[in-house]
């Protein structure tokens, strides 16, 4: 409920696992962090008037594969529709929040981060 009205439907969701045409968070972590940022109920979000988009980086068991995370990172740079078509780079987010963890020295995401920063 706190997130429903802030979701941007146009090029606003991508599931690299191809299982859900609408936003889905099987373990609740993404919902929690998104609510902290844009939640609109009872003053829970720090930016309640902001719109949000999302990409599912983790599967139903909470396993976040390198392939899915990279696809999500690339998608955020130029969001597509739910089928991965019709890219709209003009709809790229102004702010990106990720709550992903990895071991020390993991640099697999450095190029994607550099691209986000360059924009």
Secondary structure as the mmCIF struct_conf table of DSSP 4:
data_model
#
loop_
_struct_conf.conf_type_id
_struct_conf.id
_struct_conf.beg_label_comp_id
_struct_conf.beg_label_asym_id
_struct_conf.beg_label_seq_id
_struct_conf.end_label_comp_id
_struct_conf.end_label_asym_id
_struct_conf.end_label_seq_id
TURN_TY1_P TURN_TY1_P1 UNK A 2 UNK A 3
HELX_RH_3T_P HELX_RH_3T_P1 UNK A 4 UNK A 6
STRN STRN1 UNK A 7 UNK A 7
TURN_TY1_P TURN_TY1_P2 UNK A 10 UNK A 11
STRN STRN2 UNK A 13 UNK A 15
TURN_TY1_P TURN_TY1_P3 UNK A 16 UNK A 17
BEND BEND1 UNK A 18 UNK A 18
BEND BEND2 UNK A 21 UNK A 22
BEND BEND3 UNK A 26 UNK A 28
HELX_RH_AL_P HELX_RH_AL_P1 UNK A 29 UNK A 38
BEND BEND4 UNK A 41 UNK A 41
TURN_TY1_P TURN_TY1_P4 UNK A 42 UNK A 43
TURN_TY1_P TURN_TY1_P5 UNK A 46 UNK A 49
STRN STRN3 UNK A 52 UNK A 52
STRN STRN4 UNK A 54 UNK A 56
BEND BEND5 UNK A 58 UNK A 58
TURN_TY1_P TURN_TY1_P6 UNK A 60 UNK A 61
BEND BEND6 UNK A 62 UNK A 62
HELX_RH_AL_P HELX_RH_AL_P2 UNK A 66 UNK A 77
BEND BEND7 UNK A 78 UNK A 78
TURN_TY1_P TURN_TY1_P7 UNK A 82 UNK A 83
BEND BEND8 UNK A 84 UNK A 84
BEND BEND9 UNK A 86 UNK A 86
HELX_RH_3T_P HELX_RH_3T_P2 UNK A 89 UNK A 91
BEND BEND10 UNK A 94 UNK A 94
TURN_TY1_P TURN_TY1_P8 UNK A 104 UNK A 105
TURN_TY1_P TURN_TY1_P9 UNK A 108 UNK A 109
HELX_RH_AL_P HELX_RH_AL_P3 UNK A 110 UNK A 118
#
